[in-house]
Amino acid sequence: MLPMRKRILKIYAAVLAVCIPYLIWSLTTGIYIPCFSLATTGLQCPGCGISRMFLALARLDIAGAFSYNPVVFILLILWNTIAILCFTEKVKFVQSRRFLYSSLWVSVTALTIFGLVRNFS
């Protein structure tokens, strides 16, 4: 297996190792991780709503998932598409560091703008 494929599989394994137990815990107990930013400042962070978004996705409620955090929902689709393209190695430019770093900066910028807009509009 090529190094890019191994990296992608390690990332997905790590995310699933954390998310699946948390999802099961949240569904069975109704207890969720509170947002530190919201609790301390009263402002929603760019990630507020992610837990509810994933719980909605688990119920196959796409519209509900989008409503909880539209930017992370879109970035989730974007990054999964990039991962699939990197894994299949059909589209070579997607594997370049320049493309991946540019995608990362676009994501960070989108999340920053979303965080500002959701709190100050």
C-alpha positions in Angstrom: 0.0 0.0 0.0 1.3 3.4 -0.9 2.2 6.0 1.8 -0.7 8.3 0.9 -3.2 5.5 1.4 -1.7 4.5 4.7 -2.0 8.1 6.0 -5.6 8.4 4.9 -6.5 5.1 6.5 -4.7 6.1 9.8 -6.6 9.5 9.8 -10.0 7.8 9.3 -9.2 5.1 11.9 -8.3 7.7 14.5 -11.4 9.8 13.7 -13.7 6.7 13.9 -12.0 5.5 17.1 -13.0 8.7 18.8 -16.3 9.5 17.0 -18.1 6.2 17.2 -17.8 5.7 21.0 -18.7 9.4 21.5 -21.7 9.0 19.2 -22.9 5.8 21.0 -22.3 7.5 24.4 -24.3 10.6 23.3 -27.2 8.6 21.9 -27.5 6.4 24.9 -26.9 8.9 27.7 -28.0 12.2 26.2 -24.7 13.7 27.6 -22.7 15.8 25.2 -19.3 17.6 25.3 -20.1 21.2 26.1 -18.5 24.0 24.0 -15.7 25.6 26.0 -16.0 28.8 24.0 -19.8 29.1 24.5 -19.5 28.3 28.2 -16.8 30.8 29.0 -17.5 33.7 26.6 -21.1 33.2 25.4 -19.8 33.1 21.8 -20.3 30.2 19.5 -17.0 28.8 18.2 -16.9 27.8 14.5 -17.4 24.2 15.6 -20.5 24.7 17.7 -23.1 22.2 16.5 -20.8 19.5 15.3 -22.0 16.9 17.8 -25.6 17.6 16.9 -24.7 17.6 13.2 -23.2 14.1 13.5 -26.1 12.9 15.5 -28.5 14.2 12.8 -26.3 12.4 10.2 -26.6 9.2 12.2 -30.4 9.6 11.9 -30.0 10.4 8.1 -31.4 13.8 8.7 -29.3 15.7 6.1 -31.2 19.0 6.3 -31.0 19.0 10.1 -27.3 18.2 10.0 -26.7 21.1 7.6 -28.7 23.5 9.8 -26.5 22.8 12.9 -23.2 23.8 11.2 -23.4 24.4 7.5 -19.7 25.2 7.0 -18.4 22.1 8.7 -21.0 20.1 6.8 -19.7 21.4 3.5 -16.1 21.0 4.6 -16.8 17.4 5.6 -18.0 16.7 2.1 -15.0 18.5 0.6 -12.4 16.8 2.7 -13.9 13.3 2.2 -13.9 13.9 -1.5 -10.3 15.0 -1.4 -9.4 11.9 0.7 -11.2 9.6 -1.8 -9.4 11.2 -4.7 -6.1 10.9 -2.9 -6.8 7.3 -1.9 -7.8 6.2 -5.4 -4.8 8.1 -6.9 -6.7 8.8 -10.0 -6.3 12.6 -9.8 -2.7 13.4 -9.2 -2.9 17.2 -8.4 -5.0 16.5 -5.4 -2.0 14.8 -3.7 0.3 17.7 -4.1 1.3 19.6 -0.9 0.4 22.9 -2.5 -3.2 21.7 -3.2 -3.6 20.2 0.2 -2.2 23.2 2.1 -4.3 25.6 0.0 -7.4 23.5 0.8 -6.5 23.6 4.5 -6.1 27.4 4.4 -9.5 27.8 2.5 -11.1 25.6 5.2 -9.5 27.6 8.1 -10.5 30.9 6.5 -14.1 29.7 5.9 -14.4 28.5 9.5 -13.0 31.8 10.8 -15.4 33.9 8.7 -18.3 31.6 9.8 -17.3 32.0 13.4 -17.4 35.8 13.1 -20.6 36.0 11.1 -22.5 33.6 13.4 -21.7 35.7 16.4 -21.7 39.3 15.1 -24.5 39.4 12.6 
